[in-house]
Amino acid sequence: MTRRRGSIALALAVLALLLLSGPAQAVSSDEVVQQLQNRPVYVEPGAPEIDEAQVREAVATARVPVYVAVVTEGTTQRAGGPAGLVELIGKGTRTARRRCW
């Protein structure tokens, strides 16, 4: 059940922040995943500004692994849409979770 909640939390965090993103130059989904393997919050250059400190604090206090990616619409589309990006992040961060927890 905890794993499912973690997946749901990840999907909701990514999808909510994708809705905020506007057009800009896209980075690759591999770059997004690589950044999330090193830290749980990634904000793509050109993406909408957020209060990163507040988001990082919320992520740090979560009981399950949560990854937040604020990306542009271009990055989302290059990954095959929101669902495609969530899937790539989920697969890519699975290895990072094993190393950290």
MDAnalysis code that builds the backbone (N, CA, C; Angstrom):
import MDAnalysis as mda
import numpy as np

u = mda.Universe.empty(303, n_residues=101, atom_resindex=np.repeat(np.arange(101), 3), trajectory=True)
u.add_TopologyAttr("name", ["N", "CA", "C"] * 101)
u.add_TopologyAttr("resid", np.arange(1, 102))
u.add_TopologyAttr("resname", ["MET", "THR", "ARG", "ARG", "ARG", "GLY", "SER", "ILE", "ALA", "LEU", "ALA", "LEU", "ALA", "VAL", "LEU", "ALA", "LEU", "LEU", "LEU", "LEU", "SER", "GLY", "PRO", "ALA", "GLN", "ALA", "VAL", "SER", "SER", "ASP", "GLU", "VAL", "VAL", "GLN", "GLN", "LEU", "GLN", "ASN", "ARG", "PRO", "VAL", "TYR", "VAL", "GLU", "PRO", "GLY", "ALA", "PRO", "GLU", "ILE", "ASP", "GLU", "ALA", "GLN", "VAL", "ARG", "GLU", "ALA", "VAL", "ALA", "THR", "ALA", "ARG", "VAL", "PRO", "VAL", "TYR", "VAL", "ALA", "VAL", "VAL", "THR", "GLU", "GLY", "THR", "THR", "GLN", "ARG", "ALA", "GLY", "GLY", "PRO", "ALA", "GLY", "LEU", "VAL", "GLU", "LEU", "ILE", "GLY", "LYS", "GLY", "THR", "ARG", "THR", "ALA", "ARG", "ARG", "ARG", "CYS", "TRP"])
u.atoms.positions = np.array([
    [0.810, -1.188, 0.000],
    [0.000, 0.000, 0.000],
    [0.862, 1.263, 0.000],
    [1.978, 1.266, 0.752],
    [2.857, 2.423, 0.799],
    [3.456, 2.698, -0.568],
    [3.830, 1.654, -1.269],
    [4.403, 1.829, -2.611],
    [3.384, 2.475, -3.545],
    [2.130, 2.048, -3.439],
    [1.089, 2.615, -4.295],
    [0.879, 4.086, -3.952],
    [0.874, 4.415, -2.662],
    [0.733, 5.820, -2.260],
    [1.891, 6.646, -2.792],
    [3.086, 6.073, -2.764],
    [4.246, 6.776, -3.287],
    [4.107, 7.058, -4.772],
    [3.617, 6.075, -5.501],
    [3.407, 6.255, -6.942],
    [2.349, 7.307, -7.212],
    [1.292, 7.280, -6.422],
    [0.225, 8.267, -6.583],
    [0.748, 9.657, -6.245],
    [1.518, 9.769, -5.168],
    [2.078, 11.060, -4.781],
    [2.993, 11.597, -5.873],
    [3.815, 10.734, -6.434],
    [4.710, 11.137, -7.512],
    [3.907, 11.632, -8.711],
    [2.940, 10.867, -9.118],
    [2.144, 11.233, -10.289],
    [1.423, 12.551, -10.071],
    [0.825, 12.730, -8.908],
    [0.094, 13.965, -8.627],
    [1.025, 15.166, -8.581],
    [2.182, 15.013, -7.966],
    [3.131, 16.123, -7.885],
    [3.593, 16.541, -9.274],
    [3.943, 15.566, -10.092],
    [4.419, 15.884, -11.434],
    [3.307, 16.477, -12.277],
    [2.147, 15.877, -12.253],
    [1.052, 16.378, -13.091],
    [0.593, 17.760, -12.664],
    [0.542, 18.016, -11.362],
    [0.127, 19.341, -10.892],
    [1.100, 20.405, -11.370],
    [2.373, 20.108, -11.309],
    [3.352, 21.097, -11.726],
    [3.465, 21.206, -13.239],
    [3.122, 20.169, -13.940],
    [3.120, 20.248, -15.410],
    [2.076, 21.243, -15.891],
    [0.986, 21.339, -15.177],
    [-0.073, 22.265, -15.567],
    [0.383, 23.710, -15.476],
    [1.389, 23.989, -14.652],
    [1.902, 25.339, -14.496],
    [2.880, 25.732, -15.588],
    [3.401, 24.752, -16.280],
    [4.499, 25.036, -17.202],
    [4.014, 25.694, -18.481],
    [4.855, 26.527, -19.017],
    [4.561, 27.208, -20.267],
    [5.579, 26.836, -21.320],
    [5.461, 27.404, -22.517],
    [6.388, 27.065, -23.588],
    [7.789, 27.608, -23.316],
    [8.776, 26.835, -23.606],
    [10.186, 27.213, -23.501],
    [10.985, 26.097, -24.151],
    [12.291, 26.248, -24.196],
    [13.123, 25.209, -24.785],
    [13.091, 23.977, -23.887],
    [12.909, 22.832, -24.488],
    [12.763, 21.588, -23.735],
    [14.114, 20.947, -23.445],
    [14.184, 20.281, -22.291],
    [15.329, 19.423, -21.989],
    [14.869, 17.994, -22.216],
    [15.798, 17.079, -22.243],
    [15.409, 15.683, -22.463],
    [14.850, 15.086, -21.178],
    [14.009, 14.087, -21.337],
    [13.465, 13.392, -20.166],
    [14.586, 12.699, -19.401],
    [15.635, 12.278, -20.098],
    [16.792, 11.677, -19.429],
    [17.444, 12.672, -18.469],
    [17.516, 13.927, -18.877],
    [18.082, 14.966, -18.019],
    [17.217, 15.162, -16.769],
    [15.900, 15.161, -16.943],
    [14.990, 15.302, -15.807],
    [15.206, 14.149, -14.833],
    [15.235, 12.935, -15.346],
    [15.425, 11.756, -14.496],
    [16.781, 11.820, -13.796],
    [17.828, 12.182, -14.525],
    [19.163, 12.269, -13.935],
    [19.179, 13.278, -12.784],
    [18.551, 14.414, -12.979],
    [18.499, 15.421, -11.916],
    [17.733, 14.899, -10.696],
    [16.641, 14.177, -10.936],
    [15.843, 13.647, -9.832],
    [16.551, 12.507, -9.105],
    [17.470, 11.848, -9.749],
    [18.237, 10.803, -9.074],
    [19.181, 11.412, -8.043],
    [19.564, 12.670, -8.262],
    [20.480, 13.355, -7.353],
    [19.766, 14.151, -6.259],
    [18.555, 14.613, -6.542],
    [17.770, 15.368, -5.562],
    [16.300, 15.251, -5.948],
    [15.404, 15.304, -4.973],
    [13.997, 15.011, -5.256],
    [13.191, 16.131, -5.906],
    [13.769, 17.316, -6.042],
    [13.051, 18.430, -6.677],
    [13.908, 18.970, -7.811],
    [13.313, 19.034, -8.998],
    [14.008, 19.570, -10.158],
    [13.135, 20.628, -10.804],
    [13.721, 21.799, -11.051],
    [13.029, 22.869, -11.765],
    [13.826, 23.157, -13.031],
    [13.192, 22.912, -14.137],
    [13.835, 23.126, -15.429],
    [14.022, 24.624, -15.679],
    [15.184, 25.018, -16.205],
    [15.345, 26.426, -16.584],
    [14.259, 26.820, -17.578],
    [13.622, 27.939, -17.344],
    [12.536, 28.390, -18.219],
    [11.168, 27.947, -17.761],
    [11.104, 27.070, -16.765],
    [9.814, 26.638, -16.206],
    [9.325, 27.703, -15.223],
    [8.049, 27.664, -14.872],
    [7.526, 28.650, -13.923],
    [8.285, 28.598, -12.596],
    [8.415, 29.769, -11.984],
    [9.089, 29.832, -10.690],
    [8.192, 29.263, -9.600],
    [8.817, 28.569, -8.670],
    [8.112, 28.042, -7.504],
    [8.940, 28.368, -6.266],
    [8.363, 28.203, -5.115],
    [9.101, 28.352, -3.860],
    [9.784, 27.023, -3.594],
    [10.996, 26.870, -4.146],
    [11.698, 25.588, -4.056],
    [11.942, 25.164, -2.616],
    [12.243, 26.116, -1.753],
    [12.501, 25.772, -0.347],
    [11.268, 25.141, 0.289],
    [10.116, 25.695, 0.009],
    [8.869, 25.152, 0.567],
    [8.587, 23.760, 0.001],
    [8.796, 23.588, -1.289],
    [8.564, 22.284, -1.912],
    [9.546, 21.253, -1.370],
    [10.816, 21.629, -1.262],
    [11.821, 20.707, -0.730],
    [11.492, 20.295, 0.703],
    [11.014, 21.237, 1.503],
    [10.634, 20.925, 2.885],
    [9.477, 19.927, 2.914],
    [8.482, 20.141, 2.062],
    [7.342, 19.229, 2.003],
    [7.774, 17.835, 1.564],
    [8.668, 17.775, 0.587],
    [9.165, 16.491, 0.095],
    [9.976, 15.787, 1.183],
    [10.787, 16.544, 1.898],
    [11.649, 15.962, 2.934],
    [10.843, 15.351, 4.079],
    [9.657, 15.873, 4.328],
    [8.841, 15.365, 5.438],
    [7.856, 14.286, 5.006],
    [7.842, 13.961, 3.723],
    [6.921, 12.924, 3.231],
    [7.340, 11.562, 3.755],
    [6.375, 10.714, 3.979],
    [6.649, 9.364, 4.483],
    [7.007, 8.383, 3.375],
    [6.817, 8.793, 2.161],
    [7.158, 7.961, 1.001],
    [8.044, 8.792, 0.074],
    [8.814, 8.154, -0.778],
    [9.632, 8.916, -1.731],
    [8.739, 9.742, -2.673],
    [9.010, 11.017, -2.763],
    [8.263, 11.918, -3.643],
    [9.274, 12.662, -4.498],
    [9.007, 12.734, -5.774],
    [9.849, 13.459, -6.710],
    [8.997, 14.520, -7.385],
    [9.517, 15.730, -7.443],
    [8.787, 16.842, -8.047],
    [9.618, 17.390, -9.195],
    [9.015, 17.452, -10.360],
    [9.675, 18.015, -11.533],
    [8.798, 19.127, -12.089],
    [9.337, 20.338, -12.108],
    [8.643, 21.465, -12.736],
    [9.320, 21.649, -14.083],
    [8.616, 21.286, -15.126],
    [9.193, 21.297, -16.467],
    [8.315, 22.089, -17.415],
    [8.873, 22.386, -18.570],
    [8.128, 23.117, -19.583],
    [7.220, 22.167, -20.367],
    [6.318, 22.744, -21.071],
    [5.412, 21.950, -21.907],
    [6.195, 21.177, -22.969],
    [7.256, 21.793, -23.478],
    [8.074, 21.125, -24.494],
    [8.699, 19.838, -23.972],
    [9.201, 19.877, -22.758],
    [9.789, 18.687, -22.144],
    [8.729, 17.618, -21.946],
    [7.569, 18.035, -21.506],
    [6.461, 17.102, -21.298],
    [6.090, 16.415, -22.611],
    [5.976, 17.181, -23.665],
    [5.591, 16.626, -24.955],
    [6.669, 15.698, -25.514],
    [7.936, 16.053, -25.326],
    [9.028, 15.191, -25.812],
    [9.036, 13.844, -25.114],
    [8.488, 13.803, -23.898],
    [8.439, 12.543, -23.139],
    [7.189, 11.732, -23.462],
    [6.363, 12.229, -24.353],
    [5.144, 11.507, -24.706],
    [3.939, 11.953, -23.910],
    [3.995, 13.157, -23.356],
    [2.886, 13.688, -22.566],
    [3.112, 13.454, -21.080],
    [2.194, 13.965, -20.258],
    [2.348, 13.829, -18.805],
    [2.501, 12.384, -18.329],
    [1.698, 11.493, -18.863],
    [1.774, 10.087, -18.436],
    [3.119, 9.477, -18.808],
    [3.627, 9.816, -19.973],
    [4.923, 9.305, -20.398],
    [6.046, 9.803, -19.500],
    [5.977, 11.088, -19.119],
    [7.008, 11.643, -18.248],
    [6.948, 11.021, -16.859],
    [5.756, 10.850, -16.329],
    [5.606, 10.205, -15.020],
    [6.182, 8.789, -15.056],
    [5.896, 8.062, -16.117],
    [6.416, 6.696, -16.242],
    [7.948, 6.684, -16.297],
    [8.525, 7.589, -17.086],
    [9.983, 7.655, -17.188],
    [10.626, 8.035, -15.855],
    [10.016, 8.978, -15.147],
    [10.541, 9.378, -13.841],
    [10.432, 8.218, -12.861],
    [9.308, 7.537, -12.870],
    [9.121, 6.392, -11.975],
    [10.157, 5.315, -12.206],
    [10.394, 4.981, -13.465],
    [11.400, 3.955, -13.794],
    [12.806, 4.430, -13.443],
    [13.094, 5.677, -13.753],
    [14.439, 6.200, -13.547],
    [14.803, 6.424, -12.092],
    [13.833, 6.727, -11.270],
    [14.132, 6.993, -9.860],
    [14.048, 5.730, -9.016],
    [13.534, 4.662, -9.551],
    [13.454, 3.398, -8.805],
    [14.834, 2.959, -8.325],
    [15.836, 3.089, -9.183],
    [17.213, 2.735, -8.822],
    [17.732, 3.671, -7.743],
    [17.424, 4.945, -7.834],
    [17.884, 5.914, -6.839],
    [17.274, 5.611, -5.473],
    [16.019, 5.202, -5.440],
    [15.359, 4.872, -4.172],
    [16.056, 3.694, -3.515],
    [16.451, 2.719, -4.296],
    [17.125, 1.540, -3.721],
    [18.460, 1.933, -3.109],
    [19.158, 2.866, -3.737],
    [20.452, 3.285, -3.214],
    [20.301, 4.121, -1.945],
    [19.221, 4.921, -1.856],
    [19.071, 5.868, -0.750],
    [18.336, 5.283, 0.449],
    [17.434, 4.326, 0.221],
    [16.615, 3.859, 1.344],
    [16.878, 2.433, 1.645],
])
